[in-house]
Amino acid sequence: MANETAKSTLSPSSNTQGTEVQSRQFKITDIPAAMDKIGWPVSAALMRHWFAGKPWNTPNGGMTREVKTHQLPPPAQYVEETIVKMNWVVTYPRGQEVIKVLEANWNNSSAQVEIKRHVAAFSAGKAPGCYPLRFSGVASKAEAFGYSNSRVVEFNQEGDDDLNDLRGALANFNMRVVAEGDVVIDAQGVSLVADTIGFYAEDSYDFEDNTLISQPLGFWNFDGIALSAGEALSKNDMITQQERLVGYQSLFQDDATSSQTFRQFEEGRYYLIQNSSFQKYRDRHKAGGDFTVYSDILYNKLTAPMVIAIK
């Protein structure tokens, strides 16, 4: 989607050469500014981070399947954990709802299996004593240690689900819960004295497709995103009709006025953006890096410490 110079057909009939109309063509690199314009600062910051990144050393330049599916941790250069804040996530009902679920299930039977497995690995080979288990608000440390429970925050990507900054930034993402406290090793064995639980978001920020048809990401222009495909197509049809009217009026006014009016209409046109739009950008410019995004950690103090016997 490069800038293009079009030969206008809107010039007066007396002008047989045509007039060059420098109409600014909408590009995917314009999307972050459009996001800022509609009040999506987190989405804009994450997309700018993608554009500033480097492709992976893979055949298509995208994130490896092993990292995307959490079989391997992401390389440090492909981790971003300064942009997304949990205090922002919980301003959205979906974030609040999932935290309530995790808060009620952070130590259920399945979660305790995970806690015991992670703490056992942490305590292996250590002498008797009390060892703090703290992640200092850094989610990548919690992820490396191992979370106790997780839920997916989902949006309907094919329908008219909520259009907001959370969906634009993370779409479907994982919410994790992890316990903090002290690991006690003594003659009786190993135990975790948990006094705090923390919540964080994790997601793969990538534009890979798993289907033959590339995933649509909405209709965009310089002013933002259309609420629906119908709105975008209707607006584009109206623009086409207005441009035809300008072409007729150009018979009776100077080229400069006609060209300026045409340009204003044309720059309001919506364009369908898909995952493939970013794939093509990466292939063409050798730029754009998929990455793993973590939020910070939002902490809740337990009303009373809970002792979990590990072994």
N, C-alpha and C positions, 0 to 999 in steps of 0.2 A: 504494500500500500504506500508507494512512494508519492512525493509531490508530482503533480502532472500539470502541464500547460496545455489547455484545450483551445482549439480554433473555434471561436464563437460563431454560431450561425445567427446571432442576434443583431448583427450590425445592419445598418440601413442598406437598402438595396443599391444605393449609389456606391457603396464600398465593396468592390469586387475582390479585395485582397483578404478580407476577414480581419477580425480584431483578436489579438491574443488576450485571453482571459486567464489571469493567474488565479485559479481557484484552489484554495488550500485543501488538498485531499486528506481526509481523515485517516490516520494511521493508528496501529495498536499502541504505539508509543505515546499517543495522545490520551489514552485511557486513564492513566493516573491523574492527569489534570482534570479530566471529566469527573473522576471520582471525588477529587477535592471539591469540585464545584457543587456536587450534590450532597456533600457532608459525609463522605466515606474516607476519612483520613487514614484509618488503619489499612483498609484495602489498598489505598494509593501507595502507602509506604511499603507494603509487602510486594506490590508489583514493581515498584521502582527498584527494590532489592533484587528481584528476578532479572530485570534488564541489566543491572550492574554486574551480575554474576557471570561466571564462565561456564560453558557447557561441560558436561561430564566426559570422561574418557571412555565413552561407549559408542557403538556404531551410529546411533542417532543423536548423541549428545545429551540424552535424557538421564534421569535418575535410574540407578540399577534396580531391578526387581527385588533383589535381596534386601536393599535398604528400604524400599517402598513397603515391603511386606514385613519389615522388622526382623528379618533373619540376621541382618548385620546392622551395626550402628552406623550412622552417617559420618563421613569424614568431617573434621572440624570446620573446614572451609565451606561446607554446605550445611551449616547449622545457623539459624537465626533465632535469638531468644531475647531481644531487647524491644521489639515492636509491640507484641501482643501482651496486654496486661489483663490479669484475671478480674480486676475491678471493673474493667470495660466489658469483659465477657458476661459478667453477671448483671449488667444493665439490661440484658435481653432475657425474656421469659424462658427461652429454651436452655440457656445457660443455667438459670436458677433452678429449673426443673431437674436437670441432670445432676446438679450438685446435691439436691435433696435426696435423690435416689442413691448416690454414692455415699452420702453421709449416713444413710440408714443401712448400708451394706458394706462398709469399709472393712468389717471384720467378720463377715458371714463365713460359713463353712468353707466355701471355695476360696475366699480371700485369705483365710487363715492358712490354708495350704501354701499359698503364694508367700505369705509373710514368713512362715517357717522355713521355706526353701531359701529365700533371700537372706534371712538373718543367719541361717546355718552356714551359708557360704561366707558371709561377712565375718563370722566368729571363728571360722576354721583356723586352727593353729595358734590362736591367741591364748595368752596366759590368763588365769583368773583375774577378774577386775571388772570395772564399770566403764563401758565405752560409749561415748555420746554418738547417737545416730541422728545427724542433722544435715540438711541439704542447703541451708542458708538461702532459701528462696530460688535456687537454681534448678530448674526442671530437668535439664540434661543430666545432672548428678542423680536426681531421683530416678530418672528413666534408666540410667546405667545400673543403679542398685536394684531396681525392680519395684514396680507398683503392686498394690494389693488388689485393686479392682479397677475396672474401666467400663465406660459406656460411650456409645457413639451419639453425637449430636447430629441429627439428620435434617436435611432440607430436601424437598421434592425438586430435583433438578429439571424435570420435564414440564412441570406445571407452573401455576401462577402463585407459588409459595412466596413467603415474605421476601421482599427486596430490600435489604438493609446492609449496613456495613459488615455485620457478622457473616452473613452469607457471602458477600463479596470477598471478604478476607479469607475465610476458612471453609466455607461450604459445609460438607460433611466432615466432621473432625472427631478426634478422640478426646474424652475427658478422663483423666486419671485421678486416683486417690492413693496417697501414700501415708504411712504412719511414721512419726518421729518420736524419739525418746531416748532411752538408755538401754544398751544391751549389757546384761549382767551375766557374768560367767563365774560360777562358784561350785562348791562341792555337789550341790543338788543338780547342776546342769546349766543350761543356757536359757535365758528368758529375755523377752523384750518388755520393758516397762514403757508403754506408749502413753504420752501425755498430750500429743498434738496430731491432728491429721491435716494434710495439705492437698489442695486440688490444683491441677494444671491442665492446660490444653496442649495437644500434640497433633500435628498434621503434616502431610507431605504436600508441599507447594509445587505442583508440577502440572504439565499440560499433555500428559500421555493419554492415549486412547486405548481402550480394550475392545472396541467394536469397529466394524467397517465404516460406520458413519461417525465422523468426528463430533464430539460433544459440543452442542451450542452453548455459548456463554452470554447470549443476549444480543440485542440490537443497540449499538452505541453510536453516539455522535459527540460533537464537541461539548454539548451541554449535559451529557449523562447517558443513562440507559432508558430505553422504552419500557413501560410497564408490561407490555405484551407484544407478541409478534404482530397482532392485529393493529395495535397503535402505531408501530413502526411502519407497516405497509401503508396504512391510511395516510400517515404524515408524508411518506415518500410520494404517494400518488398526488397529494395536494401540492407538493413542491413541483412535480412535473407539470401540473396544470398551470401553476403560477409562472413557471418558466416559459411556457407556451404563450401566456398572456404578455410577458415581457418581450418575447420575440415579436409579437404583433405591434406592441407599443413602440418598439425600436424604430419602426418606420417613421415615427413622428417626433423622436427625440434623439439627442446626441448619443454616440457610442459609449462615452464614459458613464453616463447615467445608467444606461441599459446594462453595461457590464458589471457595474457595482451592484445593481439590484439582483442580477443573475447570480453573482458570487454569494451574496447574502443568503439567497434561497438554497443554493447548492451546498453551502456549508452546514445547513440544518438537516441534511439527508442522513438517515440512519444506515448503518452497515452491520450485517450479521457477523459476529465474531465467534470463532470456534477454537477448540484446542489446536487445530491444525494451523490457525493463523500464527500462533506462537511457535509452533514447530517450524513453519516456513521461515519465520523471522530468524530463528536460531540457525537454520541451515544457511541462510543467505548472508547473515552478518557475523556468524561464528561468535555469537554473544547470547547471553540469557542462560542463567543457571538455576535448575530445579534445586530445592533445598528443603530440609526439615525445619519446621517452625515449632518452637516451644514458647509458651507463655511463661510468666513468672509463677510463683506458687502462692496461692491464697490459703492462709492458715486458719484453722478453727481449733481452739483449745478444748480438750475434753473436760467434762465437768469433774471427772476424777480419773487418775491414772489407771490404765488397764494392763494387767500382767498377762502376757501370752507366753506359755511354756513352749520352748522351741525343741528341746531334747533333754 
